[in-house]
């Protein structure tokens, strides 16, 4: 009868100590805020049109999954979040104006005029490290002013 008792509880029995760690739910991981800038405007850019989607605090956060080498950088303004990475180019198109290109989606970010140079420098350093980041505003200004390039002029007017 003692054998029956142990076999009837085998499914709900105790797990050896060396296997308990494998059965515990893994910790979700950690989150580190890399950049935070207030007063940002997030725009959805569709061809020549743009519309403000959200205004508020912009942040870049590094998310790391526990017990794995996986990590991701996530950008957010208010409730809108999107991934940032080497496969999603980020362009500086003008002072305090950036575009984030995702498959079939382009976001524009405009930061307030009073955003500190230190905050912009930190933002660009982080984007240079975690994104495919390029500065294009000099080329756009030259194209808009010297060649009367209508497309370049529209880029300068986006979101602002």
C-alpha positions in Angstrom: 0.0 0.0 0.0 2.9 2.4 0.6 3.8 2.0 -3.0 0.3 2.9 -4.1 0.4 6.1 -2.0 3.7 7.3 -3.7 2.5 6.4 -7.2 -0.9 8.2 -6.7 0.9 11.4 -5.7 3.7 11.2 -8.3 2.1 13.8 -10.5 1.8 16.3 -7.6 4.9 15.2 -5.7 7.9 17.3 -4.8 10.5 18.2 -7.3 14.2 17.5 -6.5 16.0 20.7 -5.4 18.3 20.6 -8.4 15.3 20.8 -10.8 13.2 23.4 -8.9 15.0 26.3 -10.4 14.1 25.2 -13.9 10.4 25.1 -13.1 10.2 28.5 -11.5 8.7 31.2 -13.8 11.6 33.2 -15.2 12.0 36.8 -14.1 10.8 39.1 -16.9 14.0 41.0 -16.9 15.1 44.6 -16.4 14.3 48.0 -17.9 16.7 51.0 -18.0 15.7 54.5 -19.1 18.4 55.8 -21.5 16.9 59.1 -22.5 13.9 61.2 -21.4 12.8 64.5 -23.1 9.6 66.3 -22.3 7.3 68.2 -24.6 7.8 66.0 -27.7 5.4 65.8 -30.6 5.0 62.4 -32.3 3.7 62.6 -35.9 2.7 59.9 -38.3 4.2 60.7 -41.7 2.3 59.4 -44.8 3.9 60.6 -48.0 3.6 64.4 -48.0 1.2 64.5 -45.1 1.8 64.3 -41.4 -0.5 64.4 -38.4 0.3 64.8 -34.7 -0.5 61.5 -33.0 0.6 62.2 -29.4 2.3 64.9 -27.4 4.2 64.3 -24.2 7.4 62.8 -22.8 9.7 61.0 -25.2 11.8 58.2 -23.8 14.2 55.5 -25.0 14.4 52.5 -22.8 16.6 49.4 -22.9 14.7 46.2 -22.1 16.7 43.1 -21.2 15.3 39.7 -20.8 16.6 37.8 -17.8 18.8 34.8 -18.3 19.3 35.4 -22.0 21.4 37.8 -24.1 18.2 39.3 -25.6 17.8 43.0 -25.3 15.7 45.7 -27.2 15.5 49.4 -27.3 12.0 50.9 -27.3 11.0 54.5 -28.0 7.8 55.9 -26.7 5.7 59.1 -26.6 2.8 58.8 -24.2 1.1 55.5 -24.9 2.6 55.0 -28.4 5.7 52.7 -28.4 7.8 51.3 -31.2 11.1 49.3 -31.4 14.3 51.0 -32.3 17.2 49.1 -33.8 19.8 48.7 -36.5 17.2 47.6 -38.9 15.0 50.7 -38.5 16.8 53.9 -39.6 16.6 57.1 -37.6 17.3 60.3 -39.5 18.0 63.8 -38.1 16.2 65.9 -40.6 16.5 69.3 -38.8 17.3 70.8 -35.4 15.3 68.8 -32.9 13.4 66.9 -35.6 13.9 63.2 -36.3 12.3 60.4 -38.3 12.0 56.8 -37.3 11.5 54.5 -40.2 9.8 51.1 -39.6 8.4 48.8 -42.3 5.5 50.7 -43.9 5.5 53.2 -41.1 7.4 56.5 -40.5 7.2 58.5 -37.3 8.4 62.0 -36.9 9.5 63.4 -33.6 9.7 67.2 -32.9 11.3 68.3 -29.7 10.6 71.8 -28.2 12.9 74.7 -28.9 14.0 74.9 -25.3 15.3 71.3 -25.3 18.9 71.4 -23.9 21.8 70.8 -26.1 22.9 68.1 -23.6 19.7 66.2 -23.9 19.9 66.3 -27.7 23.6 65.2 -27.5 22.6 62.3 -25.2 19.7 61.3 -27.5 22.0 61.3 -30.6 24.7 59.3 -28.8 22.2 56.6 -27.7 20.7 56.5 -31.2 24.1 56.2 -32.7 24.9 53.3 -30.5 21.6 51.4 -30.9 20.2 52.5 -34.2 21.2 53.1 -37.8 21.4 56.9 -37.1 22.3 59.5 -39.8 22.2 63.3 -39.8 20.7 64.7 -43.0 19.6 68.2 -42.1 22.5 69.9 -43.8 21.8 68.2 -47.1 18.0 68.9 -46.8 18.6 72.6 -46.1 21.0 72.9 -49.0 18.5 71.2 -51.3 15.6 73.3 -50.1 17.4 76.6 -50.4 19.7 76.3 -53.3 17.9 74.0 -55.7 14.3 75.1 -54.8 13.6 71.4 -54.1 10.0 71.1 -53.2 10.4 67.7 -51.6 13.2 68.9 -49.3 11.1 71.9 -48.3 8.2 69.6 -47.3 10.5 67.6 -45.1 11.5 70.9 -43.3 7.8 71.6 -42.7 6.8 68.2 -41.4 5.3 68.2 -37.9 5.8 71.8 -37.3 
